[in-house]
Structure formats: C-alpha cells, structure tokens
Amino acid sequence: MAQEKKKMSVVQLTVITAINMMGSGIIMLPTNLAQVGTMSIMSWVVTVAGAMALAYAFSRAGMYTSKDGGMGGYAEYSYGKAGSFMANYTYGVSLVIANAAIAISAVGYAAVLLGVHLSPVEVALGTIFTLWLATVLNFGGARITGQISTFTVWGVIIPVVVISIGGWFFFSGHMCAANWNPHNLGFFDGISRSISITLWAFLGLESASANMDSVENPKKNVPIAVLGGTIGAAVMYIISTNVMAGIVPSFKLAASNAPFGLAFSQMFNPTIGKIVMGLMVISCFGSLLGWQFTIAEVFRSSAKEGYFPRIFGKTIGNGTPLIGMVIITALQSLLALMTISPSLSKQFTILVNLAVVTNIIPYILSMGALKTMQIQEDVPMKGRQMTNLIAFLAALYSLYALYTAGATALVGGSIATFAGWTLYGLVSHKFDVTDEQKLTNAQN
C-alpha cells in the first residue's frame, strides 16, 4: 500500500505527458504557420485527431507488448527482426535530423536576441557550434543532463502559457481575419502545407506511455493521460499560435526568426521581448542537450541489439556513449551544411519535413503490428476491434502526413530508408540466418 501511494495519479501523468511534448517544438511554429495563414488551424484539427489516434494506439501497444525496445519491439511482432531494425534505424535517423532543427531554432532566437544578422553559411556554422557545445556538455553523464533539461523546459512553457492567456488582451480579430489566407491557397492545399509542421510539434508522443509502471491503475489511466496530455498540448499549441496571428501581422511573423520574442515585443516592449527570447534560447538549448544524450542512448541500445556498429555501444566510466555522440554530431554537422538555405526558416522547414518523414516510418510499422501483437499476447477479443480501428486510422493519417511533406522530403527520407535496407543486409546474418539454421537443426 505504501508503494502504491508513491505512484503518480492520472492528473500528474497527464501534465508530464503534455510538458514532454511541448519542449522546443513550438518555438518556430508561428513563423512556419504564418506562411500559410490562420487557416492552418484546420491543419491543427486534422493533426490533433491523428496524434490522438497514434497516442492511444501507442498506449495500448505499451501495455500489451512483452518485448523490449519500444517501437522496434512493436514492429517485430509483424515484421520480424527486419521490421524491428527499420523501426529503430529510421527513428534514430529522425532524431539526428530533428536535433539539427532544434539547434537552428536556438541559433535563430539567439541571433535576434543579440541583434546579429546571419548569412545562410553563418546559420549553418552557428548550428554546428551549438550541436557540438551540447555534445561536449553531455560528457558529464545522464544525471546532469536530466537536471538541466528538466529546469530549462520552463523557458518555453511559461511564455506559451502567458501568451495563451494574456495575449487575448492584445488580440485583434480584424488582423486575425486578415491573416486567414494571405497567399490565396486552395482549401486542401492550405491544410496540407501545414500538416508536417503541426505533426512536428507532437513528435515524441510515442514515449508518452513510458511511465506506465509509475502510475496508479495503468490499464485505465495511461490511455487517459496520453490522450489528455495530447489534447492539453494541442490546446496550448493552437491558442498560442493563433492568438499571435491577431497580435502580429502575418508578413512579419513569416519573416521572423524569433516569433515569440516579436509577439511579446508587440504586446509589451522590446525589453520583455528580449527576455522571452533569452528564455527560449535557454529552453531550446536545454532540450537539445537532453535529446543529444537520448539519441546516443538510442544508438547505444541498437548497437547492443546488434543492429548498429558496436562502436556506438562503447561507453566511458560514467556510462556516457562518448564515441557515439561524437559520430552522431559529426553527421548532424554534415546535415547542417547540406541543407544550407536562403533563410533560416527555410532550412528549419527542410529539416523538420525530413525528420517527420523518417519518424513516420516506425509509426506505420508499429500501427501495422498491433493486430498481430494482440493475437500473440492473448489480448481479450473485446477490446481488439476498437484498438485495431484506431491503429488503422492512425496509419492512414501517417500516410497522409507523408504525402503532405513534399517531394524533397519524401525523396530524402526514401533514400535514408532504402539505405537502411542495405545496412540491415550487413547485419541480418546475426538474426534471420541464425534463426533459419536453428530451425534446420531442430528438424534434423
């Protein structure tokens, strides 16, 4: 009974889930959404429905599975070791790309805060410096990284909450209406252009069920917390980005590298705007710090499974996978150079679309495996049909998100995914061939 009291309530888990999703994903959203207009609220509606379907399906998968490895373990039910490898590989690639996008966000806000205009090459170099700084600071180990990230996340959450509540006192309905469709886009074209960037804000929802061992009555409360957290994050996203469209003209938002700082400057004064920019730089860097360590851990665990080269599994005395971190940061540096664009916002969008495309692959694999998972784990028939239906709808949304990411992101994501099949061919002898030999030996 004493141990039960230490467990989280459903409300606590809901709040944690929402905070984990908000992170640094929101700080460049207003700029990208302003390029479409306030009609992007329709994209939010579609993405929230898709994110809720994904979140619910992942919460069920987390309770049903008896395999380790997250999405890789889920995929293994239907697709074997090859599917497990591809889920781990594409998820790892998406995190590598996503962190480069987070670093660009930090550079954008820092440049505006310091009053510096950066050329495309300088943006790339600033991004590379930020990535390496986060990597070097991670050499101290997971505990220090976790403490910093837990504190810095409030640098984003506080401004978002303030503008979501207080922004209405500065809100102009006329301006918001004028920002509805500034580029005269078709209805479905306008929705589709914003799907990737809105889904970007929810990436990480698959980890929302990771705390199921720490919550009371997980079978009932985990789905409630996952859906509640997703809805809570969605409400904050939608309100904060749309209230800003009634405070700042869309052409100014669309050209800004620090949209929240711009909005607070308009609401109050430039000094408050700079304070908000400073908070968001700190928060963004804290998020980057935590995610750089997380990526190295994902690669380390994959190396332990035999999927990735063993060098990613090597750690130093405090458990930090130092060599893996260095290799990953070198790849991110190359990526920053390869995606140099005319504007910081354009480079950010390219990286976000790439991250979304590669992250959707393990989503689709996981959704496709849920039916087989339930059969193999003897899940009662009563709940299967609803779970399968929601997983199918989540998969449809994922495919639609792939379509809306655009040709450039699809080509880049496809090449990265196809490269994964080649890489799996180099390690598959450890799994499939061995299993086949065991079967042959058993038959003999």
C-alpha positions as CSV (number, residue, x, y, z in Angstrom):
1,M,0.0,0.0,0.0
2,A,2.9,2.4,0.8
3,Q,4.4,1.8,-2.6
4,E,1.1,2.5,-4.3
5,K,0.9,5.9,-2.7
6,K,4.2,6.8,-4.3
7,K,2.8,6.3,-7.8
8,M,1.6,9.1,-10.0
9,S,-2.0,10.0,-10.3
10,V,-3.6,10.2,-13.7
11,V,-3.6,14.0,-13.4
12,Q,0.2,14.1,-12.7
13,L,0.9,11.8,-15.6
14,T,-1.3,13.9,-17.9
15,V,0.6,17.0,-17.0
16,I,4.0,15.3,-17.5
17,T,2.9,13.9,-20.9
18,A,1.8,17.4,-22.1
19,I,5.1,19.0,-20.9
20,N,7.2,16.4,-22.6
21,M,5.5,17.0,-25.9
22,M,5.7,20.8,-25.7
23,G,9.5,21.1,-25.3
24,S,11.2,23.1,-28.1
25,G,8.9,22.0,-30.9
26,I,6.7,25.1,-30.7
27,I,9.2,28.0,-30.8
28,M,9.4,28.3,-34.6
29,L,5.9,27.1,-35.3
30,P,4.3,30.6,-35.6
31,T,6.8,31.6,-38.4
32,N,6.0,28.5,-40.4
33,L,2.3,28.6,-39.9
34,A,2.2,32.3,-40.8
35,Q,3.4,31.4,-44.3
36,V,0.1,29.6,-44.7
37,G,-2.1,31.9,-42.6
38,T,-4.6,31.3,-39.8
39,M,-6.4,28.8,-42.0
40,S,-3.6,26.5,-40.7
41,I,-6.0,26.0,-37.7
42,M,-7.7,23.4,-39.9
43,S,-4.3,21.5,-40.1
44,W,-4.3,21.5,-36.3
45,V,-7.7,19.9,-36.2
46,V,-6.5,17.1,-38.6
47,T,-3.2,16.6,-36.8
48,V,-4.7,16.6,-33.3
49,A,-7.1,13.9,-34.4
50,G,-4.2,11.9,-35.9
51,A,-2.0,12.5,-32.9
52,M,-4.7,11.3,-30.6
53,A,-5.2,8.1,-32.6
54,L,-1.4,7.5,-32.6
55,A,-1.1,8.3,-28.9
56,Y,-4.0,5.9,-28.0
57,A,-2.6,3.1,-30.1
58,F,0.9,3.5,-28.6
59,S,-0.6,3.5,-25.1
60,R,-2.2,0.1,-25.9
61,A,0.9,-1.2,-27.5
62,G,2.9,-0.3,-24.4
63,M,0.6,-2.3,-22.2
64,Y,0.2,-5.4,-24.5
65,T,3.8,-5.9,-25.6
66,S,6.2,-8.4,-23.9
67,K,9.1,-7.3,-26.0
68,D,11.7,-4.6,-25.1
69,G,12.8,-1.9,-27.5
70,G,9.8,0.4,-27.9
71,M,8.7,0.8,-31.5
72,G,11.3,-1.7,-32.6
73,G,9.8,-4.3,-30.3
74,Y,6.3,-3.5,-31.5
75,A,7.3,-3.8,-35.2
76,E,8.9,-7.2,-34.5
77,Y,5.5,-8.8,-34.0
78,S,4.5,-8.5,-37.6
79,Y,7.8,-7.8,-39.5
80,G,10.4,-9.8,-37.6
81,K,13.9,-8.6,-37.0
82,A,14.0,-6.7,-40.3
83,G,11.0,-4.6,-39.2
84,S,12.5,-4.1,-35.8
85,F,15.7,-2.9,-37.3
86,M,13.9,-0.5,-39.7
87,A,11.9,1.0,-36.8
88,N,15.0,1.6,-34.7
89,Y,17.0,2.8,-37.7
90,T,14.5,5.3,-39.0
91,Y,13.7,6.5,-35.5
92,G,17.4,7.1,-34.9
93,V,17.8,8.9,-38.2
94,S,14.7,11.1,-37.4
95,L,16.2,12.1,-34.0
96,V,19.5,13.0,-35.6
97,I,17.7,15.3,-38.1
98,A,15.3,16.7,-35.5
99,N,18.1,17.8,-33.3
100,A,19.7,19.8,-36.1
101,A,16.3,21.6,-36.4
102,I,16.2,22.3,-32.7
103,A,19.8,23.7,-32.9
104,I,18.7,26.0,-35.8
105,S,15.8,27.3,-33.6
106,A,18.3,28.2,-30.9
107,V,20.5,30.0,-33.4
108,G,17.6,31.9,-34.8
109,Y,16.4,33.2,-31.4
110,A,20.0,33.9,-30.3
111,A,20.7,35.9,-33.4
112,V,17.7,38.1,-33.0
113,L,18.4,38.5,-29.2
114,L,21.9,39.7,-30.0
115,G,20.8,41.9,-32.9
116,V,23.0,39.9,-35.4
117,H,22.1,39.2,-39.0
118,L,23.4,35.8,-40.1
119,S,24.1,34.7,-43.6
120,P,23.0,31.2,-44.6
121,V,26.5,29.9,-44.2
122,E,26.8,31.6,-40.8
123,V,23.5,30.0,-39.7
124,A,24.9,26.6,-40.6
125,L,28.2,27.3,-38.7
126,G,26.2,28.6,-35.7
127,T,24.1,25.4,-35.8
128,I,27.2,23.2,-35.9
129,F,28.8,25.1,-33.0
130,T,25.5,24.7,-30.9
131,L,25.4,21.0,-31.6
132,W,29.0,20.4,-30.6
133,L,28.6,22.5,-27.5
134,A,25.6,20.4,-26.4
135,T,27.5,17.2,-27.1
136,V,30.6,18.3,-25.1
137,L,28.4,19.3,-22.1
138,N,26.8,15.8,-22.2
139,F,30.1,14.2,-21.5
140,G,29.3,14.7,-17.8
141,G,26.7,12.0,-17.8
142,A,22.9,11.5,-17.8
143,R,22.1,12.8,-14.3
144,I,23.5,16.3,-15.0
145,T,21.8,16.4,-18.4
146,G,18.5,15.4,-17.0
147,Q,18.6,18.0,-14.2
148,I,19.4,20.8,-16.7
149,S,16.7,19.7,-19.2
150,T,14.0,19.5,-16.5
151,F,14.7,23.0,-15.4
152,T,15.1,24.7,-18.9
153,V,11.9,23.4,-20.4
154,W,10.0,26.0,-18.4
155,G,11.7,28.7,-20.6
156,V,9.3,27.6,-23.3
157,I,6.2,26.7,-21.2
158,I,6.0,30.0,-19.3
159,P,5.9,32.3,-22.4
160,V,3.5,29.9,-24.2
161,V,1.1,29.9,-21.2
162,V,1.4,33.7,-20.7
163,I,0.6,34.4,-24.4
164,S,-2.2,31.9,-24.5
165,I,-3.9,33.6,-21.5
166,G,-2.7,37.2,-21.6
167,G,-2.4,37.5,-25.4
168,W,-6.2,38.0,-25.7
169,F,-5.9,41.5,-24.2
170,F,-3.8,42.5,-27.2
171,F,-5.7,40.4,-29.8
172,S,-7.2,42.0,-32.9
173,G,-10.0,39.9,-34.6
174,H,-9.7,42.0,-37.7
175,M,-6.0,41.3,-38.0
176,C,-6.5,37.6,-37.4
177,A,-9.2,37.5,-40.1
178,A,-6.9,39.4,-42.5
179,N,-4.2,36.7,-41.8
180,W,-6.6,33.9,-42.7
181,N,-5.3,33.1,-46.2
182,P,-2.7,35.8,-47.3
183,H,-1.5,33.7,-50.3
184,N,-4.9,32.7,-51.6
185,L,-4.2,29.0,-51.3
186,G,-6.8,26.4,-52.1
187,F,-8.6,24.9,-49.0
188,F,-7.0,21.5,-49.1
189,D,-3.6,22.9,-50.3
190,G,-3.6,25.2,-47.3
191,I,-4.4,22.3,-44.9
192,S,-1.8,20.0,-46.4
193,R,1.0,22.6,-46.3
194,S,0.8,22.8,-42.5
195,I,0.4,19.1,-41.7
196,S,4.2,18.4,-41.3
197,I,4.9,21.3,-39.2
198,T,2.0,20.6,-36.9
199,L,2.9,17.0,-36.6
200,W,6.4,18.1,-35.7
201,A,5.0,19.6,-32.6
202,F,3.7,16.2,-31.4
203,L,6.8,14.1,-32.2
204,G,7.7,12.2,-29.1
205,L,4.1,11.2,-28.3
206,E,5.2,7.6,-28.7
207,S,7.2,7.9,-25.5
208,A,4.2,9.1,-23.5
209,S,3.4,5.6,-22.2
210,A,6.9,5.0,-20.9
211,N,5.8,5.9,-17.3
212,M,3.1,3.1,-17.1
213,D,5.0,1.4,-14.3
214,S,4.9,4.6,-12.2
215,V,1.2,5.3,-12.4
216,E,-1.8,4.0,-10.5
217,N,-4.1,1.6,-12.4
218,P,-2.1,1.9,-15.7
219,K,-4.6,0.0,-17.8
220,K,-7.2,2.7,-17.2
221,N,-5.1,5.7,-16.5
222,V,-2.3,5.5,-19.2
223,P,-4.7,5.9,-22.1
224,I,-6.5,8.8,-20.3
225,A,-3.2,10.5,-19.5
226,V,-1.8,10.0,-23.1
227,L,-5.0,11.4,-24.7
228,G,-5.4,14.1,-22.1
229,G,-1.8,15.2,-22.4
230,T,-2.1,15.2,-26.2
231,I,-5.2,17.3,-26.0
232,G,-3.6,19.6,-23.4
233,A,-0.6,20.2,-25.6
234,A,-2.8,20.7,-28.6
235,V,-4.9,23.4,-26.9
236,M,-1.7,25.3,-25.9
237,Y,-0.3,25.0,-29.4
238,I,-3.5,26.1,-31.2
239,I,-4.3,29.0,-28.8
240,S,-0.7,30.4,-28.6
241,T,0.0,30.2,-32.4
242,N,-3.4,31.7,-33.4
243,V,-3.6,34.4,-30.8
244,M,-0.2,35.6,-32.1
245,A,-1.9,35.9,-35.6
246,G,-4.1,38.6,-34.0
247,I,-1.2,40.4,-32.5
248,V,1.4,40.5,-35.2
249,P,0.7,40.8,-39.0
250,S,1.4,37.5,-40.9
251,F,4.1,39.0,-43.1
252,K,6.1,40.0,-40.0
253,L,5.6,36.6,-38.4
254,A,6.5,34.8,-41.6
255,A,9.8,36.7,-41.8
256,S,10.8,36.3,-38.1
257,N,13.5,34.1,-36.7
258,A,12.1,34.6,-33.2
259,P,8.3,34.8,-33.4
260,F,7.5,34.6,-29.7
261,G,10.0,37.4,-29.0
262,L,8.4,39.5,-31.7
263,A,4.9,38.9,-30.2
264,F,6.0,39.9,-26.7
265,S,7.7,43.0,-28.0
266,Q,4.5,44.0,-29.7
267,M,2.4,43.2,-26.6
268,F,4.7,45.0,-24.1
269,N,8.1,46.4,-25.2
270,P,11.4,45.3,-26.8
271,T,12.9,44.5,-23.4
272,I,10.2,42.0,-22.5
273,G,10.6,40.6,-26.0
274,K,14.4,40.1,-25.4
275,I,13.7,38.4,-22.1
276,V,11.4,35.9,-23.8
277,M,14.0,35.3,-26.5
278,G,16.6,34.6,-23.8
279,L,14.2,32.2,-22.0
280,M,13.6,30.4,-25.3
281,V,17.2,30.1,-26.2
282,I,18.0,28.6,-22.8
283,S,15.0,26.2,-23.1
284,C,15.9,25.2,-26.7
285,F,19.5,24.5,-25.7
286,G,18.3,22.5,-22.7
287,S,16.1,20.5,-24.9
288,L,18.9,20.0,-27.4
289,L,21.2,18.9,-24.5
290,G,18.7,16.2,-23.4
291,W,17.9,15.0,-26.9
292,Q,21.6,14.7,-27.9
293,F,22.1,12.3,-25.0
294,T,18.8,10.5,-25.9
295,I,20.0,9.9,-29.5
296,A,23.3,8.5,-28.3
297,E,21.3,6.2,-26.0
298,V,19.0,5.1,-28.8
299,F,22.1,4.2,-30.9
300,R,23.8,2.5,-28.0
301,S,20.8,0.2,-27.3
302,S,20.5,-0.5,-31.0
303,A,24.2,-1.4,-31.1
304,K,23.6,-3.7,-28.1
305,E,20.8,-5.5,-30.1
306,G,23.3,-6.0,-32.9
307,Y,21.6,-3.5,-35.3
308,F,24.2,-0.7,-35.3
309,P,28.0,-1.0,-35.3
310,R,29.4,-1.9,-31.9
311,I,31.3,1.4,-31.7
312,F,28.0,3.1,-30.8
313,G,27.7,0.8,-27.7
314,K,31.0,1.8,-26.2
315,T,30.8,4.0,-23.0
316,I,33.2,5.8,-20.7
317,G,33.3,5.5,-17.0
318,N,30.1,7.4,-16.2
319,G,28.1,5.5,-18.7
320,T,28.2,8.1,-21.5
321,P,28.4,6.7,-25.0
322,L,31.0,9.3,-25.9
323,I,32.2,7.9,-29.2
324,G,28.7,7.5,-30.5
325,M,27.9,11.1,-29.5
326,V,30.9,12.4,-31.5
327,I,29.9,10.4,-34.6
328,I,26.3,11.5,-34.4
329,T,27.3,15.1,-34.0
330,A,29.6,14.9,-37.0
331,L,26.7,13.5,-39.1
332,Q,24.5,16.4,-37.9
333,S,27.2,18.9,-38.8
334,L,27.3,17.5,-42.3
335,L,23.5,17.7,-42.4
336,A,23.6,21.4,-41.4
337,L,26.0,22.1,-44.3
338,M,24.0,20.0,-46.8
339,T,20.7,21.9,-46.0
340,I,22.0,25.5,-46.2
341,S,19.1,27.6,-47.5
342,P,18.4,31.2,-48.3
343,S,16.7,31.8,-44.9
344,L,16.9,30.2,-41.5
345,S,13.1,29.4,-41.6
346,K,13.6,27.6,-45.0
347,Q,16.4,25.5,-43.6
348,F,14.4,24.7,-40.5
349,T,11.4,23.6,-42.6
350,I,13.6,21.3,-44.8
351,L,14.9,19.6,-41.6
352,V,11.5,19.4,-40.0
353,N,10.0,17.7,-43.1
354,L,12.9,15.3,-43.2
355,A,12.5,14.5,-39.5
356,V,8.8,14.0,-39.8
357,V,9.1,11.6,-42.9
358,T,11.7,9.4,-41.2
359,N,9.8,9.4,-37.9
360,I,6.6,8.3,-39.6
361,I,8.2,5.0,-40.8
362,P,8.3,3.5,-37.3
363,Y,4.8,4.9,-36.6
364,I,3.4,3.0,-39.6
365,L,5.3,-0.2,-38.7
366,S,4.0,0.0,-35.1
367,M,0.4,0.6,-36.2
368,G,0.6,-2.3,-38.6
369,A,1.9,-4.7,-35.9
370,L,-0.8,-4.0,-33.3
371,K,-3.2,-6.7,-34.5
372,T,-0.6,-9.5,-34.5
373,M,0.7,-8.2,-31.1
374,Q,-2.8,-8.6,-29.6
375,I,-3.2,-12.1,-31.0
376,Q,0.2,-13.3,-29.8
377,E,-0.2,-11.7,-26.4
378,D,-3.7,-13.2,-26.0
379,V,-5.4,-9.9,-25.5
380,P,-9.2,-10.4,-24.8
381,M,-11.2,-10.1,-28.0
382,K,-13.5,-7.5,-26.5
383,G,-11.0,-4.6,-26.9
384,R,-9.2,-5.7,-30.0
385,Q,-11.6,-4.3,-32.7
386,M,-11.5,-0.7,-31.3
387,T,-7.8,-0.7,-30.9
388,N,-7.3,-2.1,-34.5
389,L,-9.7,0.5,-35.9
390,I,-7.9,3.4,-34.2
391,A,-4.5,2.0,-35.2
392,F,-5.7,1.8,-38.8
393,L,-6.9,5.4,-38.7
394,A,-3.6,6.5,-37.2
395,A,-1.8,4.7,-40.1
396,L,-3.9,6.5,-42.6
397,Y,-3.1,9.8,-41.0
398,S,0.6,8.9,-41.1
399,L,0.4,8.1,-44.8
400,Y,-1.3,11.4,-45.4
401,A,1.4,13.2,-43.4
402,L,4.0,11.6,-45.6
403,Y,2.2,12.8,-48.7
404,T,2.0,16.4,-47.4
405,A,5.7,16.6,-46.5
406,G,6.5,17.3,-50.1
407,A,8.7,15.8,-52.8
408,T,12.0,16.9,-51.5
409,A,11.4,15.5,-48.0
410,L,10.0,12.3,-49.4
411,V,13.0,11.7,-51.7
412,G,15.4,12.4,-48.9
413,G,13.5,10.3,-46.5
414,S,13.2,7.5,-49.0
415,I,16.9,7.4,-49.7
416,A,17.6,7.3,-46.0
417,T,15.1,4.5,-45.6
418,F,16.4,2.5,-48.5
419,A,19.9,2.9,-47.2
420,G,18.6,1.2,-44.0
421,W,17.8,-1.9,-46.0
422,T,21.4,-2.0,-47.2
423,L,22.6,-1.6,-43.7
424,Y,20.3,-4.4,-42.5
425,G,21.7,-6.7,-45.1
426,L,25.1,-6.3,-43.5
427,V,23.9,-7.4,-40.1
428,S,21.0,-9.7,-41.0
429,H,23.1,-12.8,-40.7
430,K,23.1,-12.3,-37.0
431,F,19.3,-12.8,-36.9
432,D,17.4,-14.4,-39.8
433,V,20.1,-16.8,-40.9
434,T,20.8,-17.9,-37.4
435,D,17.1,-18.5,-36.8
436,E,16.9,-20.5,-40.0
437,Q,19.9,-22.6,-39.1
438,K,18.3,-23.3,-35.7
439,L,15.1,-24.4,-37.3
440,T,17.0,-26.6,-39.7
441,N,19.0,-28.2,-36.9
442,A,15.8,-28.8,-34.9
443,Q,14.2,-30.5,-37.9
444,N,17.2,-32.7,-38.4
